Amino acid sequence: MINSFKKSFVFFSFLLILGGITIWGESVEWKRSQALKNEAEDESQSYDQESYFETVSFYRVKNEKPVLHLDAKELSMNSATGKSLFAEPEGVAFTGNGEPVQYSARNGFLFRAQDQVIFENEVKFKMETSTLSADKTTYFMNIDEIVSEGNVETISISEKNKTKENIKVWSNSAITWPSKDKSRYEGDVRGVIKRKRVYEESVSFKAQQVDVNMLTLQIDLLEKVHLEKQQLKADSHRGEIFLENYNKKLKYFVLYDDVKVVEKVKLEKDGRVSSFERRAFGEKLEGMMSESKIILTGYPKVFQQNDVITGNKIVLRENNEVVEVDDANTNFILR
């Protein structure tokens, strides 16, 4: 009797557990089906909020002032995310003071809430005194800032300077402020300054960070600075170039901190040309383009042929073996 009761109890318990599992499984399946249904509805709703256009002109105005004019072959707008996608965008962006900035690219994205436009692939910007190209550029409309990445290249012309130098810069990335006519370049920066007149000397430079200010006509160089002018090569930790001082009896470029100079001096005598390498060191170097000379200060030292020359201030002239030493404490080593 007891054994029969135990068997019945076990049998009915098994049926109850099986039924519970079945009900739980159906409940999970129902919840999963409902979630998939809701997700499909959300996707459908999001898709319904997409708008597609061909050959469009887009205008953005803020405080009754134009901010952006954009033409594109294709435009896709999502009213839910506030994101717009453009194909082959080109047009004009306006800085805070109303200056136009022309642009073009293969692709573009507009984020209305953040006041940002991102351009990708073959990006080109044209400003008042410069042009810019890069792989990717983000334009922050609310702060007049352009951030560029990948194969950055700019060409600037110093309109304020009568001589109008042509300044070309390459870098990994850059930040440009169009309304301030100023740019900062970072990552393996290299550049060249070419004069309008062919016979005037060019200057090339390298650094990890370079600031170019076309209003003050000054270029600041920082970290691993390298400068070249014809036969002169110089390295330092920091440097400055003053564009408007080219033809003045003022310093055109200055290098600071652990300056190293290598110069190939060419001499012509009785129709015969000879040359030697001159090396110099100091804490500061000033270059005077109008007089073709450099001035070394800060415990300067010059190695020239068999001589070692030291002093408080040393002046070196281009293609001239004469070394001018002020307050000299000179040591000649003859070999």
C-alpha positions as CSV (number, residue, x, y, z in Angstrom):
1,M,0.0,0.0,0.0
2,I,2.8,2.4,1.0
3,N,4.8,1.4,-2.0
4,S,1.8,2.1,-4.3
5,F,1.4,5.5,-2.7
6,K,5.1,6.4,-3.3
7,K,4.9,5.4,-6.9
8,S,1.8,7.5,-7.5
9,F,3.4,10.5,-5.7
10,V,6.6,10.2,-7.8
11,F,4.5,9.9,-11.1
12,F,2.4,13.0,-10.4
13,S,5.4,15.0,-9.3
14,F,7.1,14.2,-12.6
15,L,4.0,15.4,-14.5
16,L,4.0,18.7,-12.6
17,I,7.7,19.3,-13.2
18,L,7.3,18.5,-16.9
19,G,4.3,20.8,-17.2
20,G,6.2,23.6,-15.5
21,I,9.1,23.3,-17.9
22,T,6.8,23.4,-20.8
23,I,5.0,26.5,-19.5
24,W,8.4,28.2,-18.8
25,G,9.6,27.3,-22.3
26,E,6.5,28.7,-23.9
27,S,6.9,31.9,-21.8
28,V,10.5,32.4,-22.9
29,E,9.6,31.8,-26.5
30,W,6.8,34.3,-26.3
31,K,9.0,36.9,-24.8
32,R,11.6,36.3,-27.4
33,S,9.1,36.6,-30.2
34,Q,7.7,39.8,-28.7
35,A,11.2,41.3,-28.4
36,L,11.9,40.5,-32.1
37,K,8.6,42.0,-33.0
38,N,9.4,45.2,-31.1
39,E,12.9,45.4,-32.7
40,A,11.4,45.0,-36.1
41,E,8.9,47.7,-35.4
42,D,11.7,50.0,-34.2
43,E,13.8,49.3,-37.3
44,S,10.8,49.9,-39.5
45,Q,10.1,53.2,-37.6
46,S,13.7,54.3,-38.0
47,Y,13.6,53.4,-41.6
48,D,10.5,55.4,-42.1
49,Q,12.4,58.4,-40.7
50,E,15.0,58.2,-43.4
51,S,14.7,60.6,-46.3
52,Y,16.6,60.3,-49.5
53,F,17.2,62.9,-52.2
54,E,19.2,63.3,-55.4
55,T,21.0,66.5,-56.6
56,V,20.3,68.6,-53.6
57,S,21.2,72.0,-52.2
58,F,21.4,72.3,-48.4
59,Y,21.4,75.5,-46.4
60,R,22.0,76.1,-42.7
61,V,21.3,79.4,-41.1
62,K,21.9,80.4,-37.5
63,N,20.8,83.7,-35.9
64,E,19.8,84.9,-39.4
65,K,23.4,84.4,-40.6
66,P,24.5,81.8,-43.2
67,V,26.5,79.0,-41.7
68,L,26.7,76.3,-44.4
69,H,25.7,76.0,-48.1
70,L,26.2,72.5,-49.4
71,D,25.5,70.9,-52.8
72,A,25.6,67.1,-53.2
73,K,24.7,64.4,-55.7
74,E,22.9,62.4,-53.0
75,L,21.6,63.2,-49.6
76,S,20.2,60.8,-46.9
77,M,18.7,62.4,-43.8
78,N,17.6,60.7,-40.6
79,S,15.2,62.8,-38.5
80,A,15.6,60.5,-35.5
81,T,19.4,60.6,-35.2
82,G,19.9,64.1,-36.7
83,K,22.5,62.6,-39.0
84,S,22.8,63.4,-42.7
85,L,25.0,61.6,-45.3
86,F,26.2,63.3,-48.5
87,A,27.8,62.0,-51.7
88,E,30.3,64.3,-53.4
89,P,29.5,67.3,-51.3
90,E,30.8,70.8,-52.2
91,G,29.9,74.3,-51.2
92,V,30.8,77.1,-48.8
93,A,31.0,77.3,-45.0
94,F,31.0,80.6,-43.3
95,T,33.1,81.5,-40.3
96,G,31.8,83.5,-37.3
97,N,32.9,86.8,-38.9
98,G,31.3,85.8,-42.2
99,E,34.4,84.8,-44.2
100,P,33.7,82.1,-46.8
101,V,35.5,78.8,-46.8
102,Q,35.0,76.7,-49.9
103,Y,35.2,72.9,-49.7
104,S,34.7,69.6,-51.6
105,A,35.0,65.9,-50.8
106,R,33.9,62.5,-51.9
107,N,31.7,61.9,-48.9
108,G,30.3,63.9,-46.0
109,F,28.3,63.6,-42.7
110,L,26.4,66.3,-41.0
111,F,25.6,66.1,-37.3
112,R,23.0,68.9,-36.7
113,A,22.9,68.7,-32.9
114,Q,26.7,69.0,-32.6
115,D,27.1,71.6,-35.4
116,Q,29.7,69.3,-37.0
117,V,30.4,68.4,-40.6
118,I,32.8,65.5,-41.4
119,F,34.3,65.2,-44.8
120,E,36.2,62.1,-46.1
121,N,38.3,61.2,-49.1
122,E,39.9,63.8,-51.3
123,V,39.0,66.6,-49.0
124,K,39.9,70.1,-50.2
125,F,39.3,73.4,-48.4
126,K,40.0,76.9,-49.9
127,M,40.3,79.8,-47.5
128,E,41.3,83.5,-48.0
129,T,45.1,83.0,-47.9
130,S,45.5,79.2,-48.0
131,T,44.3,75.9,-49.3
132,L,44.1,72.6,-47.4
133,S,43.8,68.9,-48.5
134,A,43.5,65.8,-46.3
135,D,42.0,62.3,-46.0
136,K,39.5,63.4,-43.4
137,T,38.4,66.8,-42.1
138,T,35.9,67.7,-39.3
139,Y,34.5,71.3,-39.4
140,F,33.2,72.5,-36.1
141,M,30.8,75.3,-37.2
142,N,30.1,76.7,-33.8
143,I,33.8,77.5,-33.0
144,D,35.3,78.1,-36.4
145,E,37.7,75.1,-36.2
146,I,38.8,72.6,-38.8
147,V,40.5,69.4,-37.7
148,S,42.3,67.4,-40.4
149,E,43.8,63.9,-40.4
150,G,45.8,61.9,-42.8
151,N,48.1,63.2,-45.5
152,V,47.5,66.8,-44.6
153,E,48.9,69.4,-47.0
154,T,48.5,73.2,-47.0
155,I,49.7,76.0,-49.2
156,S,49.6,79.5,-47.7
157,I,50.6,82.9,-49.2
158,S,51.5,85.7,-46.9
159,E,49.3,88.5,-48.4
160,K,50.2,90.9,-45.6
161,N,53.9,90.7,-46.6
162,K,54.9,92.6,-49.8
163,T,57.2,89.8,-50.7
164,K,54.4,87.2,-50.5
165,E,56.2,84.0,-49.5
166,N,54.7,80.7,-50.6
167,I,54.5,78.4,-47.5
168,K,53.9,74.7,-48.1
169,V,53.4,72.4,-45.1
170,W,52.8,68.6,-44.8
171,S,51.8,66.8,-41.6
172,N,49.9,63.8,-40.1
173,S,47.2,66.1,-38.6
174,A,46.3,69.8,-38.3
175,I,44.0,72.2,-36.6
176,T,43.0,75.3,-38.6
177,W,41.2,78.4,-37.3
178,P,40.1,80.2,-40.5
179,S,38.8,83.4,-38.8
180,K,42.2,83.8,-37.1
181,D,44.3,82.8,-40.2
182,K,46.2,80.4,-38.0
183,S,47.1,76.7,-38.1
184,R,48.7,74.1,-35.9
185,Y,50.4,71.0,-37.5
186,E,51.4,67.9,-35.6
187,G,53.2,64.7,-36.4
188,D,56.3,64.6,-38.6
189,V,55.7,68.1,-39.9
190,R,57.8,69.3,-42.8
191,G,57.5,72.5,-44.8
192,V,59.2,74.8,-47.3
193,I,59.1,78.6,-47.6
194,K,59.6,79.8,-51.2
195,R,60.2,83.3,-52.2
196,K,58.4,85.1,-55.0
197,R,61.7,86.0,-56.7
198,V,63.4,82.9,-58.1
199,Y,66.9,84.1,-57.1
200,E,66.0,84.5,-53.4
201,E,66.8,81.6,-51.1
202,S,64.2,79.1,-49.9
203,V,64.1,77.7,-46.3
204,S,62.9,74.3,-45.4
205,F,62.0,73.0,-42.0
206,K,60.9,69.9,-40.0
207,A,59.5,69.5,-36.5
208,Q,56.9,67.6,-34.5
209,Q,54.7,70.6,-34.0
210,V,54.5,73.7,-36.1
211,D,52.3,76.8,-35.6
212,V,51.7,79.1,-38.6
213,N,50.2,82.5,-37.9
214,M,49.6,84.4,-41.1
215,L,48.4,87.5,-39.3
216,T,51.6,88.0,-37.3
217,L,53.7,86.4,-40.1
218,Q,55.4,84.0,-37.7
219,I,56.1,80.3,-37.7
220,D,56.9,78.5,-34.4
221,L,58.6,75.1,-34.4
222,L,58.7,72.7,-31.5
223,E,60.5,69.3,-30.8
224,K,63.1,67.8,-33.1
225,V,63.5,71.0,-35.1
226,H,65.5,70.8,-38.3
227,L,66.1,73.8,-40.6
228,E,67.9,73.9,-44.0
229,K,69.1,77.0,-46.0
230,Q,71.2,76.2,-49.0
231,Q,74.4,74.6,-47.6
232,L,73.4,75.2,-43.9
233,K,71.7,72.5,-41.8
234,A,70.8,73.1,-38.2
235,D,69.0,71.2,-35.5
236,S,67.5,72.2,-32.1
237,H,64.6,71.7,-29.8
238,R,62.7,74.9,-30.6
239,G,62.6,77.5,-33.3
240,E,61.0,80.6,-34.8
241,I,60.7,82.1,-38.3
242,F,59.8,85.7,-38.8
243,L,58.5,86.0,-42.4
244,E,58.5,89.8,-42.7
245,N,62.2,90.1,-41.7
246,Y,63.7,88.5,-44.8
247,N,65.1,91.7,-46.4
248,K,65.6,93.6,-43.1
249,K,68.7,93.6,-40.9
250,L,66.8,91.6,-38.3
251,K,66.7,88.0,-37.4
252,Y,64.7,85.9,-39.9
253,F,65.0,82.7,-38.0
254,V,66.0,81.7,-34.4
255,L,66.8,78.3,-33.0
256,Y,67.0,77.6,-29.3
257,D,68.3,74.9,-27.0
258,D,71.1,72.5,-27.9
259,V,71.7,74.0,-31.4
260,K,73.8,71.9,-33.8
261,V,75.0,73.4,-37.1
262,V,76.6,71.7,-40.2
263,E,77.6,73.9,-43.1
264,K,79.4,73.1,-46.3
265,V,81.6,76.0,-47.1
266,K,82.6,76.5,-50.8
267,L,85.6,78.7,-51.6
268,E,86.7,79.9,-55.0
269,K,90.3,81.1,-55.5
270,D,92.2,81.6,-58.8
271,G,89.4,79.8,-60.6
272,R,89.6,76.8,-58.4
273,V,86.8,75.7,-56.1
274,S,87.4,74.0,-52.8
275,S,85.1,73.1,-49.9
276,F,85.2,71.9,-46.3
277,E,82.6,71.1,-43.7
278,R,82.1,73.5,-40.7
279,R,80.4,72.3,-37.5
280,A,79.2,74.5,-34.8
281,F,77.3,74.3,-31.4
282,G,75.6,76.7,-29.1
283,E,72.4,77.4,-27.1
284,K,71.0,80.0,-29.5
285,L,71.3,80.7,-33.3
286,E,70.1,83.8,-35.1
287,G,69.9,83.9,-38.9
288,M,70.1,87.1,-40.8
289,M,69.0,86.5,-44.4
290,S,69.8,90.0,-45.7
291,E,73.4,89.6,-44.6
292,S,73.8,85.9,-45.2
293,K,75.2,85.3,-41.7
294,I,74.3,83.4,-38.5
295,I,75.1,84.4,-34.9
296,L,75.8,81.8,-32.3
297,T,75.6,82.5,-28.6
298,G,75.3,80.5,-25.4
299,Y,78.8,78.9,-25.0
300,P,79.3,78.6,-28.8
301,K,82.0,76.4,-30.3
302,V,83.0,76.1,-34.0
303,F,85.0,73.2,-35.5
304,Q,86.6,74.4,-38.8
305,Q,89.2,72.4,-40.6
306,N,92.0,72.0,-37.9
307,D,90.7,74.8,-35.7
308,V,88.4,74.8,-32.6
309,I,87.0,78.3,-32.0
310,T,85.2,79.3,-28.8
311,G,83.9,82.6,-27.5
312,N,80.8,84.4,-26.1
313,K,79.5,85.3,-29.5
314,I,80.5,83.8,-32.9
315,V,79.5,85.1,-36.3
316,L,79.6,82.8,-39.4
317,R,79.1,84.1,-42.9
318,E,78.0,82.0,-45.8
319,N,80.8,80.6,-48.0
320,N,83.4,82.5,-46.0
321,E,86.1,80.9,-43.9
322,V,86.5,83.9,-41.8
323,V,85.0,83.5,-38.3
324,E,84.1,86.6,-36.3
325,V,84.5,86.2,-32.5
326,D,83.4,88.7,-29.9
327,D,84.8,88.7,-26.4
328,A,87.0,85.9,-27.6
329,N,88.5,83.1,-25.6
330,T,89.8,81.3,-28.7
331,N,91.8,78.1,-28.9
332,F,93.4,77.1,-32.2
333,I,94.4,73.5,-32.6
334,L,96.8,73.0,-35.5
335,R,97.3,69.5,-36.9
